[in-house]
Amino acid sequence: MAEARTDIPPGGWQVTATTIECGMISEYVTIMVYSDWSCKCTWWGKYKKAAAEEPRQRFPKQIKAKIALCQGPDCKYVVGYRDKLINEETAANK
């Protein structure tokens, strides 16, 4: 999970999510951003993080290939969506 941002005020909500097509793995993924500005991709948690925690875990061949392509919690799509929300939130509070 990408680090929380403590240098800015928290969001005015608990969690928000969106589904996008990830260009890295060519699948639809859900990105979640929490009010402390920490964020994560559900695909990363379900597959890449799980594979790292339990290397002997078995995945279908198509998923194994995509695990190597996944950029993890600091993916440009995840951080980009979080930054978009930060910009929207700060613009609304001005």
Helices and strands as residue ranges (DSSP letters): E 15-22, E 27-34, E 39-41, H 42-43, I 44-48, H 49-53, H 61-69, G 72-74, H 76-92
